[in-house]
Amino acid sequence: MLKEIAELDSGAVLITGDGKRLARIYINAWSKGGRKVLAEYLPFQVNGDVYIGSPFESDDFDVYLIVNPLSRSKAEREKLHRWLAGHKDKLILLYEQKYVKDSITRYGIREFIDYLIAYKRETVGFEQVDVMRLENGKVVGSKTYIRRY
C-alpha cells in the first residue's frame, strides 16, 4: 500500500505522527517525474526542487505540501476544506505532526483524504506505520507495517 501511494497521480494523503522520513520519500518520488511542488514550508529536507509559498494563492503546481492541517483554527480549516474540494485533480500531501489514527473520524478533513498514514515510534525499539485507504470518509482498507530499529 505504501508503494501504491508513491505512484499516485492525484489525491490527498495525510501523514500523522511526525513521519518526516515518509513525507520526504513521497515528496522526492513525486518531484522526480518533473512535477512542480509547492510547500507552505519545509519541516524536513528534500532532494528535488520545491517552491515555498501559500497553496491557496496558486493553481500552477502538480503537488502541494500543507503542514499541520488539523492544528489550525476553525476558519482556516474551513478554507482548507473548500480548497481541497476544488483541487481533487492535484496530488496533495497533508503533513501533521501530532498523531491521529482512529480519531480521524472526528475531523471534517476525513471527507477529502484518500489515504491516512499514521506513524508511531514506540519506546521498545520499533516503529509502526498504519496505512488506511478512505472513501467518502470511511476506511475501506488498511495495513500495518512494523519495523525494528
N, CA, C and O atoms as a GROMACS GRO file, in nm:
protein
  596
    1MET      N    1   0.082  -0.120   0.000
    1MET     CA    2   0.000   0.000   0.000
    1MET      C    3   0.087   0.126   0.000
    1MET      O    4   0.047   0.228  -0.057
    2LEU      N    5   0.204   0.121   0.062
    2LEU     CA    6   0.292   0.237   0.064
    2LEU      C    7   0.345   0.268  -0.076
    2LEU      O    8   0.358   0.384  -0.113
    3LYS      N    9   0.376   0.164  -0.154
    3LYS     CA   10   0.423   0.184  -0.292
    3LYS      C   11   0.311   0.239  -0.379
    3LYS      O   12   0.335   0.321  -0.468
    4GLU      N   13   0.190   0.194  -0.355
    4GLU     CA   14   0.072   0.243  -0.429
    4GLU      C   15   0.057   0.394  -0.412
    4GLU      O   16   0.022   0.464  -0.507
    5ILE      N   17   0.083   0.443  -0.293
    5ILE     CA   18   0.073   0.587  -0.266
    5ILE      C   19   0.182   0.663  -0.341
    5ILE      O   20   0.156   0.772  -0.393
    6ALA      N   21   0.302   0.608  -0.348
    6ALA     CA   22   0.412   0.675  -0.418
    6ALA      C   23   0.385   0.687  -0.568
    6ALA      O   24   0.442   0.773  -0.634
    7GLU      N   25   0.298   0.603  -0.621
    7GLU     CA   26   0.268   0.604  -0.764
    7GLU      C   27   0.140   0.679  -0.799
    7GLU      O   28   0.094   0.673  -0.913
    8LEU      N   29   0.081   0.749  -0.703
    8LEU     CA   30  -0.042   0.824  -0.728
    8LEU      C   31  -0.020   0.939  -0.827
    8LEU      O   32   0.088   0.997  -0.834
    9ASP      N   33  -0.126   0.969  -0.902
    9ASP     CA   34  -0.124   1.084  -0.991
    9ASP      C   35  -0.207   1.200  -0.935
    9ASP      O   36  -0.183   1.316  -0.967
   10SER      N   37  -0.305   1.167  -0.851
   10SER     CA   38  -0.387   1.269  -0.787
   10SER      C   39  -0.445   1.210  -0.659
   10SER      O   40  -0.448   1.089  -0.641
   11GLY      N   41  -0.491   1.300  -0.570
   11GLY     CA   42  -0.549   1.256  -0.444
   11GLY      C   43  -0.482   1.325  -0.327
   11GLY      O   44  -0.384   1.398  -0.344
   12ALA      N   45  -0.537   1.302  -0.209
   12ALA     CA   46  -0.485   1.364  -0.087
   12ALA      C   47  -0.438   1.255   0.009
   12ALA      O   48  -0.509   1.158   0.034
   13VAL      N   49  -0.318   1.274   0.063
   13VAL     CA   50  -0.258   1.181   0.158
   13VAL      C   51  -0.229   1.258   0.286
   13VAL      O   52  -0.165   1.363   0.282
   14LEU      N   53  -0.276   1.207   0.399
   14LEU     CA   54  -0.250   1.268   0.529
   14LEU      C   55  -0.152   1.181   0.606
   14LEU      O   56  -0.180   1.064   0.632
   15ILE      N   57  -0.036   1.238   0.642
   15ILE     CA   58   0.063   1.168   0.724
   15ILE      C   59   0.059   1.231   0.862
   15ILE      O   60   0.079   1.352   0.876
   16THR      N   61   0.034   1.150   0.965
   16THR     CA   62   0.029   1.200   1.102
   16THR      C   63   0.137   1.133   1.185
   16THR      O   64   0.188   1.027   1.148
   17GLY      N   65   0.170   1.194   1.297
   17GLY     CA   66   0.265   1.135   1.391
   17GLY      C   67   0.410   1.173   1.364
   17GLY      O   68   0.500   1.102   1.406
   18ASP      N   69   0.433   1.283   1.294
   18ASP     CA   70   0.568   1.333   1.268
   18ASP      C   71   0.650   1.233   1.188
   18ASP      O   72   0.766   1.206   1.222
   19GLY      N   73   0.593   1.178   1.083
   19GLY     CA   74   0.662   1.085   0.994
   19GLY      C   75   0.741   1.158   0.886
   19GLY      O   76   0.709   1.148   0.768
   20LYS      N   77   0.844   1.230   0.928
   20LYS     CA   78   0.922   1.312   0.834
   20LYS      C   79   0.987   1.228   0.725
   20LYS      O   80   0.990   1.268   0.609
   21ARG      N   81   1.038   1.112   0.762
   21ARG     CA   82   1.106   1.028   0.664
   21ARG      C   83   1.010   0.983   0.554
   21ARG      O   84   1.046   0.985   0.436
   22LEU      N   85   0.890   0.944   0.592
   22LEU     CA   86   0.790   0.903   0.493
   22LEU      C   87   0.749   1.020   0.404
   22LEU      O   88   0.739   1.005   0.282
   23ALA      N   89   0.726   1.134   0.463
   23ALA     CA   90   0.686   1.252   0.385
   23ALA      C   91   0.797   1.292   0.288
   23ALA      O   92   0.768   1.327   0.173
   24ARG      N   93   0.920   1.286   0.332
   24ARG     CA   94   1.033   1.318   0.245
   24ARG      C   95   1.041   1.220   0.127
   24ARG      O   96   1.066   1.262   0.014
   25ILE      N   97   1.020   1.092   0.153
   25ILE     CA   98   1.023   0.991   0.047
   25ILE      C   99   0.917   1.021  -0.058
   25ILE      O  100   0.944   1.014  -0.178
   26TYR      N  101   0.796   1.055  -0.014
   26TYR     CA  102   0.688   1.082  -0.108
   26TYR      C  103   0.712   1.210  -0.188
   26TYR      O  104   0.692   1.211  -0.310
   27ILE      N  105   0.755   1.316  -0.124
   27ILE     CA  106   0.782   1.441  -0.195
   27ILE      C  107   0.894   1.419  -0.298
   27ILE      O  108   0.884   1.468  -0.410
   28ASN      N  109   1.000   1.347  -0.260
   28ASN     CA  110   1.109   1.320  -0.353
   28ASN      C  111   1.061   1.234  -0.471
   28ASN      O  112   1.098   1.260  -0.585
   29ALA      N  113   0.980   1.133  -0.444
   29ALA     CA  114   0.930   1.046  -0.550
   29ALA      C  115   0.839   1.123  -0.646
   29ALA      O  116   0.847   1.106  -0.768
   30TRP      N  117   0.753   1.207  -0.592
   30TRP     CA  118   0.658   1.281  -0.676
   30TRP      C  119   0.729   1.391  -0.756
   30TRP      O  120   0.685   1.423  -0.866
   31SER      N  121   0.835   1.448  -0.703
   31SER     CA  122   0.903   1.556  -0.775
   31SER      C  123   0.998   1.502  -0.883
   31SER      O  124   1.036   1.578  -0.973
   32LYS      N  125   1.035   1.376  -0.877
   32LYS     CA  126   1.126   1.318  -0.977
   32LYS      C  127   1.064   1.313  -1.115
   32LYS      O  128   1.136   1.324  -1.214
   33GLY      N  129   0.935   1.297  -1.124
   33GLY     CA  130   0.869   1.285  -1.254
   33GLY      C  131   0.849   1.418  -1.324
   33GLY      O  132   0.769   1.426  -1.418
   34GLY      N  133   0.918   1.521  -1.283
   34GLY     CA  134   0.904   1.651  -1.347
   34GLY      C  135   0.787   1.733  -1.294
   34GLY      O  136   0.752   1.836  -1.352
   35ARG      N  137   0.728   1.688  -1.187
   35ARG     CA  138   0.616   1.762  -1.128
   35ARG      C  139   0.668   1.880  -1.048
   35ARG      O  140   0.774   1.872  -0.984
   36LYS      N  141   0.593   1.989  -1.051
   36LYS     CA  142   0.627   2.108  -0.973
   36LYS      C  143   0.562   2.095  -0.835
   36LYS      O  144   0.443   2.066  -0.824
   37VAL      N  145   0.641   2.118  -0.731
   37VAL     CA  146   0.596   2.101  -0.593
   37VAL      C  147   0.594   2.237  -0.523
   37VAL      O  148   0.689   2.315  -0.532
   38LEU      N  149   0.483   2.265  -0.454
   38LEU     CA  150   0.469   2.386  -0.373
   38LEU      C  151   0.445   2.346  -0.228
   38LEU      O  152   0.355   2.266  -0.200
   39ALA      N  153   0.524   2.400  -0.137
   39ALA     CA  154   0.510   2.370   0.005
   39ALA      C  155   0.487   2.499   0.082
   39ALA      O  156   0.543   2.603   0.049
   40GLU      N  157   0.404   2.491   0.187
   40GLU     CA  158   0.387   2.607   0.276
   40GLU      C  159   0.522   2.641   0.338
   40GLU      O  160   0.564   2.757   0.336
   41TYR      N  161   0.588   2.542   0.392
   41TYR     CA  162   0.726   2.549   0.436
   41TYR      C  163   0.773   2.405   0.449
   41TYR      O  164   0.692   2.313   0.445
   42LEU      N  165   0.902   2.386   0.465
   42LEU     CA  166   0.956   2.250   0.471
   42LEU      C  167   1.002   2.215   0.612
   42LEU      O  168   1.102   2.270   0.659
   43PRO      N  169   0.931   2.125   0.679
   43PRO     CA  170   0.975   2.080   0.812
   43PRO      C  171   1.082   1.972   0.804
   43PRO      O  172   1.126   1.920   0.906
   44PHE      N  173   1.125   1.938   0.682
   44PHE     CA  174   1.227   1.836   0.658
   44PHE      C  175   1.298   1.872   0.527
   44PHE      O  176   1.248   1.953   0.449
   45GLN      N  177   1.413   1.810   0.504
   45GLN     CA  178   1.491   1.839   0.386
   45GLN      C  179   1.448   1.749   0.271
   45GLN      O  180   1.418   1.631   0.292
   46VAL      N  181   1.443   1.804   0.149
   46VAL     CA  182   1.409   1.726   0.030
   46VAL      C  183   1.520   1.739  -0.074
   46VAL      O  184   1.601   1.832  -0.068
   47ASN      N  185   1.524   1.645  -0.170
   47ASN     CA  186   1.630   1.646  -0.271
   47ASN      C  187   1.594   1.728  -0.394
   47ASN      O  188   1.682   1.790  -0.454
   48GLY      N  189   1.469   1.730  -0.433
   48GLY     CA  190   1.429   1.798  -0.555
   48GLY      C  191   1.402   1.946  -0.535
   48GLY      O  192   1.423   2.001  -0.427
   49ASP      N  193   1.355   2.009  -0.642
   49ASP     CA  194   1.318   2.150  -0.637
   49ASP      C  195   1.179   2.164  -0.579
   49ASP      O  196   1.084   2.102  -0.627
   50VAL      N  197   1.168   2.245  -0.475
   50VAL     CA  198   1.039   2.270  -0.410
   50VAL      C  199   1.024   2.420  -0.394
   50VAL      O  200   1.113   2.488  -0.344
   51TYR      N  201   0.911   2.471  -0.437
   51TYR     CA  202   0.880   2.613  -0.421
   51TYR      C  203   0.811   2.633  -0.287
   51TYR      O  204   0.736   2.547  -0.242
   52ILE      N  205   0.837   2.745  -0.223
   52ILE     CA  206   0.778   2.778  -0.095
   52ILE      C  207   0.676   2.889  -0.117
   52ILE      O  208   0.705   2.990  -0.181
   53GLY      N  209   0.554   2.869  -0.063
   53GLY     CA  210   0.451   2.971  -0.076
   53GLY      C  211   0.317   2.918  -0.029
   53GLY      O  212   0.306   2.804   0.016
   54SER      N  213   0.217   3.001  -0.039
   54SER     CA  214   0.083   2.962   0.004
   54SER      C  215   0.014   2.882  -0.106
   54SER      O  216   0.006   2.928  -0.220
   55PRO      N  217  -0.035   2.763  -0.074
   55PRO     CA  218  -0.104   2.683  -0.176
   55PRO      C  219  -0.238   2.743  -0.216
   55PRO      O  220  -0.291   2.710  -0.322
   56PHE      N  221  -0.294   2.831  -0.134
   56PHE     CA  222  -0.425   2.889  -0.161
   56PHE      C  223  -0.419   3.000  -0.267
   56PHE      O  224  -0.523   3.046  -0.314
   57GLU      N  225  -0.298   3.042  -0.303
   57GLU     CA  226  -0.283   3.152  -0.397
   57GLU      C  227  -0.236   3.111  -0.535
   57GLU      O  228  -0.221   3.196  -0.623
   58SER      N  229  -0.212   2.980  -0.557
   58SER     CA  230  -0.161   2.937  -0.687
   58SER      C  231  -0.218   2.801  -0.726
   58SER      O  232  -0.227   2.710  -0.644
   59ASP      N  233  -0.256   2.790  -0.852
   59ASP     CA  234  -0.306   2.664  -0.907
   59ASP      C  235  -0.210   2.608  -1.012
   59ASP      O  236  -0.248   2.519  -1.088
   60ASP      N  237  -0.088   2.658  -1.017
   60ASP     CA  238   0.006   2.621  -1.122
   60ASP      C  239   0.094   2.502  -1.087
   60ASP      O  240   0.185   2.469  -1.162
   61PHE      N  241   0.069   2.435  -0.975
   61PHE     CA  242   0.156   2.327  -0.931
   61PHE      C  243   0.085   2.193  -0.939
   61PHE      O  244  -0.038   2.186  -0.939
   62ASP      N  245   0.165   2.086  -0.946
   62ASP     CA  246   0.112   1.950  -0.956
   62ASP      C  247   0.100   1.885  -0.818
   62ASP      O  248   0.010   1.804  -0.796
   63VAL      N  249   0.191   1.920  -0.726
   63VAL     CA  250   0.196   1.861  -0.593
   63VAL      C  251   0.198   1.974  -0.490
   63VAL      O  252   0.269   2.073  -0.507
   64TYR      N  253   0.121   1.956  -0.383
   64TYR     CA  254   0.116   2.055  -0.275
   64TYR      C  255   0.148   1.987  -0.143
   64TYR      O  256   0.104   1.875  -0.117
   65LEU      N  257   0.225   2.055  -0.058
   65LEU     CA  258   0.254   2.010   0.077
   65LEU      C  259   0.195   2.111   0.174
   65LEU      O  260   0.234   2.228   0.175
   66ILE      N  261   0.099   2.065   0.255
   66ILE     CA  262   0.034   2.151   0.354
   66ILE      C  263   0.070   2.096   0.491
   66ILE      O  264   0.050   1.977   0.518
   67VAL      N  265   0.122   2.181   0.578
   67VAL     CA  266   0.174   2.140   0.708
   67VAL      C  267   0.072   2.171   0.818
   67VAL      O  268   0.014   2.280   0.822
   68ASN      N  269   0.053   2.075   0.908
   68ASN     CA  270  -0.034   2.084   1.025
   68ASN      C  271  -0.177   2.129   0.992
   68ASN      O  272  -0.223   2.230   1.045
   69PRO      N  273  -0.247   2.056   0.906
   69PRO     CA  274  -0.384   2.096   0.871
   69PRO      C  275  -0.484   2.076   0.984
   69PRO      O  276  -0.587   2.145   0.987
   70LEU      N  277  -0.458   1.985   1.076
   70LEU     CA  278  -0.552   1.959   1.186
   70LEU      C  279  -0.534   2.054   1.302
   70LEU      O  280  -0.622   2.064   1.388
   71SER      N  281  -0.422   2.124   1.307
   71SER     CA  282  -0.391   2.213   1.419
   71SER      C  283  -0.426   2.359   1.390
   71SER      O  284  -0.379   2.448   1.459
   72ARG      N  285  -0.505   2.382   1.290
   72ARG     CA  286  -0.541   2.519   1.251
   72ARG      C  287  -0.671   2.563   1.317
   72ARG      O  288  -0.746   2.483   1.373
   73SER      N  289  -0.696   2.692   1.309
   73SER     CA  290  -0.820   2.746   1.363
   73SER      C  291  -0.938   2.698   1.277
   73SER      O  292  -0.919   2.649   1.166
   74LYS      N  293  -1.057   2.714   1.329
   74LYS     CA  294  -1.177   2.667   1.259
   74LYS      C  295  -1.192   2.735   1.123
   74LYS      O  296  -1.226   2.669   1.024
   75ALA      N  297  -1.168   2.865   1.116
   75ALA     CA  298  -1.181   2.939   0.989
   75ALA      C  299  -1.077   2.890   0.888
   75ALA      O  300  -1.108   2.876   0.770
   76GLU      N  301  -0.955   2.865   0.933
   76GLU     CA  302  -0.852   2.816   0.843
   76GLU      C  303  -0.882   2.675   0.794
   76GLU      O  304  -0.855   2.643   0.678
   77ARG      N  305  -0.938   2.590   0.882
   77ARG     CA  306  -0.975   2.454   0.841
   77ARG      C  307  -1.086   2.458   0.736
   77ARG      O  308  -1.084   2.380   0.641
   78GLU      N  309  -1.184   2.546   0.754
   78GLU     CA  310  -1.292   2.558   0.655
   78GLU      C  311  -1.238   2.606   0.521
   78GLU      O  312  -1.282   2.558   0.416
   79LYS      N  313  -1.144   2.699   0.522
   79LYS     CA  314  -1.081   2.746   0.399
   79LYS      C  315  -1.005   2.632   0.332
   79LYS      O  316  -1.010   2.616   0.210
   80LEU      N  317  -0.935   2.552   0.411
   80LEU     CA  318  -0.862   2.437   0.360
   80LEU      C  319  -0.957   2.334   0.299
   80LEU      O  320  -0.928   2.278   0.193
   81HIS      N  321  -1.070   2.308   0.364
   81HIS     CA  322  -1.167   2.211   0.312
   81HIS      C  323  -1.222   2.257   0.176
   81HIS      O  324  -1.237   2.175   0.085
   82ARG      N  325  -1.252   2.385   0.163
   82ARG     CA  326  -1.300   2.437   0.034
   82ARG      C  327  -1.192   2.423  -0.073
   82ARG      O  328  -1.221   2.388  -0.187
   83TRP      N  329  -1.068   2.452  -0.036
   83TRP     CA  330  -0.958   2.440  -0.129
   83TRP      C  331  -0.938   2.295  -0.172
   83TRP      O  332  -0.920   2.267  -0.290
   84LEU      N  333  -0.943   2.202  -0.076
   84LEU     CA  334  -0.927   2.060  -0.108
   84LEU      C  335  -1.038   2.011  -0.201
   84LEU      O  336  -1.013   1.931  -0.291
   85ALA      N  337  -1.160   2.056  -0.179
   85ALA     CA  338  -1.272   2.016  -0.263
   85ALA      C  339  -1.253   2.062  -0.407
   85ALA      O  340  -1.298   1.994  -0.500
   86GLY      N  341  -1.188   2.174  -0.427
   86GLY     CA  342  -1.165   2.226  -0.561
   86GLY      C  343  -1.038   2.177  -0.628
   86GLY      O  344  -1.012   2.211  -0.744
   87HIS      N  345  -0.957   2.099  -0.557
   87HIS     CA  346  -0.829   2.053  -0.612
   87HIS      C  347  -0.815   1.901  -0.607
   87HIS      O  348  -0.706   1.850  -0.578
   88LYS      N  349  -0.920   1.830  -0.635
   88LYS     CA  350  -0.917   1.683  -0.633
   88LYS      C  351  -0.830   1.625  -0.744
   88LYS      O  352  -0.790   1.509  -0.737
   89ASP      N  353  -0.801   1.704  -0.848
   89ASP     CA  354  -0.719   1.656  -0.958
   89ASP      C  355  -0.569   1.673  -0.931
   89ASP      O  356  -0.487   1.631  -1.013
   90LYS      N  357  -0.532   1.732  -0.819
   90LYS     CA  358  -0.392   1.754  -0.782
   90LYS      C  359  -0.349   1.649  -0.680
   90LYS      O  360  -0.432   1.578  -0.623
   91LEU      N  361  -0.219   1.639  -0.660
   91LEU     CA  362  -0.162   1.549  -0.560
   91LEU      C  363  -0.127   1.634  -0.438
   91LEU      O  364  -0.048   1.727  -0.447
   92ILE      N  365  -0.188   1.600  -0.324
   92ILE     CA  366  -0.174   1.683  -0.204
   92ILE      C  367  -0.124   1.597  -0.088
   92ILE      O  368  -0.183   1.494  -0.056
   93LEU      N  369  -0.015   1.641  -0.025
   93LEU     CA  370   0.036   1.575   0.093
   93LEU      C  371   0.009   1.665   0.212
   93LEU      O  372   0.059   1.778   0.219
   94LEU      N  373  -0.070   1.616   0.305
   94LEU     CA  374  -0.101   1.689   0.428
   94LEU      C  375  -0.014   1.626   0.537
   94LEU      O  376  -0.025   1.507   0.565
   95TYR      N  377   0.072   1.706   0.598
   95TYR     CA  378   0.168   1.657   0.697
   95TYR      C  379   0.131   1.713   0.833
   95TYR      O  380   0.138   1.834   0.855
   96GLU      N  381   0.092   1.625   0.924
   96GLU     CA  382   0.052   1.665   1.060
   96GLU      C  383   0.150   1.606   1.160
   96GLU      O  384   0.180   1.487   1.155
   97GLN      N  385   0.201   1.690   1.251
   97GLN     CA  386   0.298   1.643   1.348
   97GLN      C  387   0.234   1.561   1.460
   97GLN      O  388   0.297   1.469   1.512
   98LYS      N  389   0.111   1.594   1.496
   98LYS     CA  390   0.050   1.516   1.604
   98LYS      C  391  -0.005   1.384   1.549
   98LYS      O  392  -0.039   1.374   1.431
   99TYR      N  393  -0.013   1.284   1.636
   99TYR     CA  394  -0.056   1.151   1.596
   99TYR      C  395  -0.208   1.141   1.595
   99TYR      O  396  -0.274   1.169   1.695
  100VAL      N  397  -0.262   1.102   1.482
  100VAL     CA  398  -0.406   1.080   1.468
  100VAL      C  399  -0.423   0.951   1.388
  100VAL      O  400  -0.366   0.935   1.280
  101LYS      N  401  -0.502   0.861   1.442
  101LYS     CA  402  -0.530   0.737   1.369
  101LYS      C  403  -0.680   0.717   1.364
  101LYS      O  404  -0.746   0.770   1.274
  102ASP      N  405  -0.735   0.644   1.457
  102ASP     CA  406  -0.879   0.617   1.459
  102ASP      C  407  -0.962   0.741   1.485
  102ASP      O  408  -1.078   0.748   1.446
  103SER      N  409  -0.904   0.840   1.551
  103SER     CA  410  -0.978   0.962   1.583
  103SER      C  411  -0.995   1.053   1.462
  103SER      O  412  -1.048   1.164   1.475
  104ILE      N  413  -0.951   1.010   1.344
  104ILE     CA  414  -0.970   1.090   1.222
  104ILE      C  415  -1.119   1.110   1.196
  104ILE      O  416  -1.157   1.205   1.128
  105THR      N  417  -1.203   1.023   1.249
  105THR     CA  418  -1.348   1.035   1.228
  105THR      C  419  -1.405   1.160   1.292
  105THR      O  420  -1.516   1.202   1.258
  106ARG      N  421  -1.330   1.223   1.385
  106ARG     CA  422  -1.377   1.346   1.448
  106ARG      C  423  -1.347   1.470   1.365
  106ARG      O  424  -1.398   1.578   1.395
  107TYR      N  425  -1.267   1.455   1.263
  107TYR     CA  426  -1.224   1.569   1.183
  107TYR      C  427  -1.297   1.571   1.049
  107TYR      O  428  -1.317   1.466   0.987
  108GLY      N  429  -1.337   1.688   1.005
  108GLY     CA  430  -1.407   1.704   0.878
  108GLY      C  431  -1.320   1.676   0.758
  108GLY      O  432  -1.370   1.651   0.648
  109ILE      N  433  -1.188   1.681   0.777
  109ILE     CA  434  -1.096   1.659   0.665
  109ILE      C  435  -1.101   1.516   0.614
  109ILE      O  436  -1.054   1.488   0.504
  110ARG      N  437  -1.158   1.426   0.692
  110ARG     CA  438  -1.166   1.285   0.651
  110ARG      C  439  -1.241   1.268   0.520
  110ARG      O  440  -1.217   1.171   0.447
  111GLU      N  441  -1.331   1.360   0.489
  111GLU     CA  442  -1.408   1.353   0.364
  111GLU      C  443  -1.322   1.383   0.241
  111GLU      O  444  -1.361   1.348   0.129
  112PHE      N  445  -1.208   1.446   0.260
  112PHE     CA  446  -1.126   1.492   0.148
  112PHE      C  447  -1.000   1.409   0.126
  112PHE      O  448  -0.935   1.424   0.022
  113ILE      N  449  -0.964   1.322   0.221
  113ILE     CA  450  -0.839   1.247   0.207
  113ILE      C  451  -0.866   1.107   0.152
  113ILE      O  452  -0.970   1.046   0.177
  114ASP      N  453  -0.769   1.059   0.076
  114ASP     CA  454  -0.777   0.926   0.016
  114ASP      C  455  -0.698   0.823   0.097
  114ASP      O  456  -0.736   0.706   0.104
  115TYR      N  457  -0.587   0.867   0.158
  115TYR     CA  458  -0.504   0.778   0.239
  115TYR      C  459  -0.466   0.849   0.369
  115TYR      O  460  -0.439   0.969   0.370
  116LEU      N  461  -0.465   0.772   0.478
  116LEU     CA  462  -0.415   0.819   0.607
  116LEU      C  463  -0.298   0.730   0.644
  116LEU      O  464  -0.311   0.608   0.648
  117ILE      N  465  -0.184   0.792   0.672
  117ILE     CA  466  -0.066   0.719   0.718
  117ILE      C  467  -0.037   0.768   0.859
  117ILE      O  468  -0.001   0.883   0.879
  118ALA      N  469  -0.053   0.678   0.956
  118ALA     CA  470  -0.029   0.712   1.097
  118ALA      C  471   0.103   0.649   1.140
  118ALA      O  472   0.114   0.527   1.152
  119TYR      N  473   0.203   0.733   1.163
  119TYR     CA  474   0.336   0.689   1.202
  119TYR      C  475   0.350   0.699   1.354
  119TYR      O  476   0.314   0.800   1.415
  120LYS      N  477   0.402   0.592   1.413
  120LYS     CA  478   0.420   0.593   1.558
  120LYS      C  479   0.553   0.525   1.592
  120LYS      O  480   0.578   0.411   1.551
  121ARG      N  481   0.636   0.596   1.666
  121ARG     CA  482   0.763   0.539   1.711
  121ARG      C  483   0.745   0.491   1.854
  121ARG      O  484   0.718   0.571   1.944
  122GLU      N  485   0.760   0.364   1.875
  122GLU     CA  486   0.741   0.305   2.008
  122GLU      C  487   0.871   0.312   2.088
  122GLU      O  488   0.980   0.322   2.031
  123THR      N  489   0.857   0.305   2.219
  123THR     CA  490   0.975   0.315   2.307
  123THR      C  491   1.047   0.182   2.321
  123THR      O  492   1.156   0.178   2.376
  124VAL      N  493   0.990   0.074   2.273
  124VAL     CA  494   1.052  -0.057   2.290
  124VAL      C  495   1.133  -0.101   2.168
  124VAL      O  496   1.160  -0.219   2.150
  125GLY      N  497   1.170  -0.005   2.082
  125GLY     CA  498   1.261  -0.035   1.973
  125GLY      C  499   1.198  -0.069   1.840
  125GLY      O  500   1.257  -0.141   1.760
  126PHE      N  501   1.077  -0.018   1.814
  126PHE     CA  502   1.021  -0.039   1.680
  126PHE      C  503   0.933   0.077   1.640
  126PHE      O  504   0.888   0.157   1.722
  127GLU      N  505   0.910   0.084   1.509
  127GLU     CA  506   0.822   0.184   1.451
  127GLU      C  507   0.700   0.113   1.393
  127GLU      O  508   0.711   0.003   1.340
  128GLN      N  509   0.586   0.178   1.404
  128GLN     CA  510   0.463   0.122   1.349
  128GLN      C  511   0.401   0.224   1.253
  128GLN      O  512   0.386   0.341   1.287
  129VAL      N  513   0.367   0.178   1.135
  129VAL     CA  514   0.304   0.262   1.034
  129VAL      C  515   0.172   0.197   0.996
  129VAL      O  516   0.169   0.086   0.943
  130ASP      N  517   0.062   0.266   1.024
  130ASP     CA  518  -0.071   0.219   0.985
  130ASP      C  519  -0.115   0.299   0.863
  130ASP      O  520  -0.117   0.422   0.866
  131VAL      N  521  -0.150   0.228   0.756
  131VAL     CA  522  -0.195   0.292   0.633
  131VAL      C  523  -0.340   0.255   0.611
  131VAL      O  524  -0.376   0.137   0.613
  132MET      N  525  -0.424   0.356   0.591
  132MET     CA  526  -0.566   0.334   0.570
  132MET      C  527  -0.611   0.400   0.441
  132MET      O  528  -0.576   0.515   0.414
  133ARG      N  529  -0.687   0.328   0.364
  133ARG     CA  530  -0.748   0.384   0.242
  133ARG      C  531  -0.888   0.429   0.279
  133ARG      O  532  -0.965   0.352   0.336
  134LEU      N  533  -0.921   0.554   0.249
  134LEU     CA  534  -1.052   0.609   0.282
  134LEU      C  535  -1.130   0.642   0.156
  134LEU      O  536  -1.074   0.688   0.056
  135GLU      N  537  -1.259   0.619   0.161
  135GLU     CA  538  -1.351   0.661   0.055
  135GLU      C  539  -1.471   0.724   0.124
  135GLU      O  540  -1.538   0.661   0.206
  136ASN      N  541  -1.498   0.848   0.089
  136ASN     CA  542  -1.609   0.923   0.147
  136ASN      C  543  -1.602   0.927   0.300
  136ASN      O  544  -1.706   0.922   0.366
  137GLY      N  545  -1.482   0.936   0.355
  137GLY     CA  546  -1.465   0.948   0.499
  137GLY      C  547  -1.469   0.817   0.575
  137GLY      O  548  -1.462   0.817   0.698
  138LYS      N  549  -1.481   0.706   0.504
  138LYS     CA  550  -1.488   0.574   0.569
  138LYS      C  551  -1.367   0.491   0.529
  138LYS      O  552  -1.322   0.496   0.414
  139VAL      N  553  -1.315   0.413   0.624
  139VAL     CA  554  -1.200   0.328   0.598
  139VAL      C  555  -1.246   0.206   0.517
  139VAL      O  556  -1.336   0.134   0.559
  140VAL      N  557  -1.184   0.186   0.401
  140VAL     CA  558  -1.220   0.072   0.315
  140VAL      C  559  -1.108  -0.031   0.307
  140VAL      O  560  -1.128  -0.140   0.254
  141GLY      N  561  -0.991   0.002   0.357
  141GLY     CA  562  -0.879  -0.092   0.359
  141GLY      C  563  -0.770  -0.039   0.450
  141GLY      O  564  -0.752   0.082   0.463
  142SER      N  565  -0.697  -0.131   0.512
  142SER     CA  566  -0.589  -0.088   0.600
  142SER      C  567  -0.480  -0.194   0.605
  142SER      O  568  -0.503  -0.312   0.579
  143LYS      N  569  -0.361  -0.148   0.638
  143LYS     CA  570  -0.245  -0.237   0.650
  143LYS      C  571  -0.152  -0.176   0.753
  143LYS      O  572  -0.138  -0.054   0.761
  144THR      N  573  -0.087  -0.262   0.832
  144THR     CA  574   0.006  -0.217   0.934
  144THR      C  575   0.145  -0.268   0.902
  144THR      O  576   0.163  -0.386   0.870
  145TYR      N  577   0.243  -0.180   0.909
  145TYR     CA  578   0.383  -0.216   0.889
  145TYR      C  579   0.457  -0.191   1.020
  145TYR      O  580   0.436  -0.090   1.086
  146ILE      N  581   0.544  -0.286   1.058
  146ILE     CA  582   0.624  -0.271   1.179
  146ILE      C  583   0.771  -0.292   1.142
  146ILE      O  584   0.806  -0.386   1.070
  147ARG      N  585   0.855  -0.204   1.193
  147ARG     CA  586   0.998  -0.211   1.165
  147ARG      C  587   1.074  -0.198   1.297
  147ARG      O  588   1.053  -0.104   1.374
  148ARG      N  589   1.163  -0.294   1.320
  148ARG     CA  590   1.251  -0.286   1.439
  148ARG      C  591   1.372  -0.202   1.405
  148ARG      O  592   1.421  -0.205   1.292
  149TYR      N  593   1.420  -0.127   1.503
  149TYR     CA  594   1.544  -0.049   1.481
  149TYR      C  595   1.641  -0.073   1.593
  149TYR      O  596   1.750  -0.016   1.593
   0.00000   0.00000   0.00000
